[in-house]
Amino acid sequence: MSPPAADLPGGWSGAAGAEGDLWADDLAPPDDAILTRAAAAGTPLYLYDLRRVAARAARLRTAFRGRLGLSFAVKANPNPTLLRALADMVDTLDVSSGGELAQAAAAGWDAGRTSFTGPAKRAPEIGAALAAGLGELVVESLAEARMADAAAAGLGLRQKVVARIAPDRVPKGFGDQMAGRPSPFGIDAEEAADTLAQIAALRNLRLAGLHFYSGTQCLRADAVVENWRIFIGLARDLAPMCADGPLRLILGAGLGIPYHLTDTPLDLQAIADDIAPDLDALAAEGRFARPLLELGRYLVGPAGWFLTRVVAVKQSRGQRIALCDGGMNAHLAASGHFGMVIHRNYRLHLVGGAGEVEPVNLTGPLCTSIDRLAQGAMLPRVEPGALIAIHMSGAYGPTTSPVNFISHPIPREAVVDAEGRIVAADWLPQRAGVE
Ligand SMILES: Cc1ncc(COP(=O)(O)O)c(C=O)c1O
């Protein structure tokens, strides 16, 4: 089913255009002709379809019927072309370093529309963020709040802060769990009332809300809802410690994406319907402004593909191995070394491939046996020169990968724009002396 056109973000009403229904075909890659044209610029390459990102933003807004705003976590994908496009699609950005704040600014984002989370923030970057007019500093400890208070005093301002709370419990089903046990993230819920009282007393800060992010990559709708209910319950309990007026509430979404063929995609509408009464009750109480859903991969992950070309094919002890020009160095996550305990193949396909399938291992150009993109992938015969597309690659791609290990070419980046054109979107410095 397509989202109603009215719910598509401004400027992106073509989101369900040339590529068909981008909502229903969410997991289908773009046409192979598009992937082939994009790869002509050189591989390895990431291709992000901005129309799909827009369709996903629209899907979120439609599912929740406007009950939630959207905040994009820059860490998931800081590509400047993407960040510029997101200005029409989401309400705010969340950065996790001074560097990301600078990247957001370079992409035209006003610091006032930005929040800043992250453990181990340093005094200079807090100072620089406040001086730049940061919207909300997400303080993760009393010590950090004191640093921010000193920085604000030095600048002669009263900074809006939001306190990150680490619940004492995270439901089962999250790929990465950030609370419910000893954790570097946020203020433990058990100590929150006492700590928030001390933060609220700092004269140069205004404690204007609460932030929760306790788990990512969840594919179970019931677990997501249970987690948000934990957040909402804590938010109600802790609201009296905060400043007067409508408070900010940031719900760390934790929405997962189906990286692997055996993964069942999240039922977003089930989540939205289940949580709607809780959100409506909260809204009726009037203590919080419209909550923000903070998320990264759900918005951009399925809108990106990693393209790598087969350099050579080898038959070794009964197995067919295709050696690709980009592997773990360019796509750490697909190699299983970022957020995966046991390596499972990402969804992928052979571009332009047809016919009978056979098992093939896909490896990269590194001199290490951990550089594997896929093991026993069932693909039509892969020959040298073939192009492989790895799906679900729009988040945690180039910036999480060890691109400097063995000095192979840095992955290129390109986008499909609102008109369906392929546009170069490189921003990582390319290596001199390599083609
Ligand atoms: C504080 C915070 N916000 C947002 C995100 C984005 O998570 P995801 O990409 O899974 O939506 C993360 C991920 O680690 C996070 O730690």
Ligand as a Chemical Component Dictionary entry (heavy atoms), coordinates in Angstrom:
data_LIG
# 
_chem_comp.id                   LIG 
_chem_comp.type                 NON-POLYMER 
_chem_comp.pdbx_formal_charge   0 
_chem_comp.three_letter_code    LIG 
# 
loop_
_chem_comp_atom.comp_id 
_chem_comp_atom.atom_id 
_chem_comp_atom.alt_atom_id 
_chem_comp_atom.type_symbol 
_chem_comp_atom.charge 
_chem_comp_atom.model_Cartn_x 
_chem_comp_atom.model_Cartn_y 
_chem_comp_atom.model_Cartn_z 
_chem_comp_atom.pdbx_ordinal 
LIG C1 C1 C 0 22.066 7.508 20.978 1  
LIG C2 C2 C 0 21.791 6.831 19.675 2  
LIG N1 N1 N 0 20.891 7.363 18.855 3  
LIG C3 C3 C 0 20.616 6.801 17.661 4  
LIG C4 C4 C 0 21.260 5.657 17.237 5  
LIG C5 C5 C 0 20.911 5.104 15.905 6  
LIG O1 O1 O 0 20.534 3.783 15.952 7  
LIG P1 P1 P 0 19.884 3.048 14.699 8  
LIG O2 O2 O 0 20.753 3.336 13.533 9  
LIG O3 O3 O 0 19.887 1.618 15.093 10 
LIG O4 O4 O 0 18.506 3.590 14.512 11 
LIG C6 C6 C 0 22.215 5.059 18.070 12 
LIG C7 C7 C 0 22.907 3.848 17.647 13 
LIG O5 O5 O 0 23.786 3.346 18.255 14 
LIG C8 C8 C 0 22.483 5.670 19.323 15 
LIG O6 O6 O 0 23.404 5.169 20.137 16 
# 
loop_
_chem_comp_bond.comp_id 
_chem_comp_bond.atom_id_1 
_chem_comp_bond.atom_id_2 
_chem_comp_bond.value_order 
_chem_comp_bond.pdbx_ordinal 
LIG C1 C2 SING 1  
LIG C2 N1 SING 2  
LIG C2 C8 DOUB 3  
LIG N1 C3 DOUB 4  
LIG C3 C4 SING 5  
LIG C4 C5 SING 6  
LIG C4 C6 DOUB 7  
LIG C5 O1 SING 8  
LIG O1 P1 SING 9  
LIG P1 O2 DOUB 10 
LIG P1 O3 SING 11 
LIG P1 O4 SING 12 
LIG C6 C7 SING 13 
LIG C6 C8 SING 14 
LIG C7 O5 DOUB 15 
LIG C8 O6 SING 16 
# 
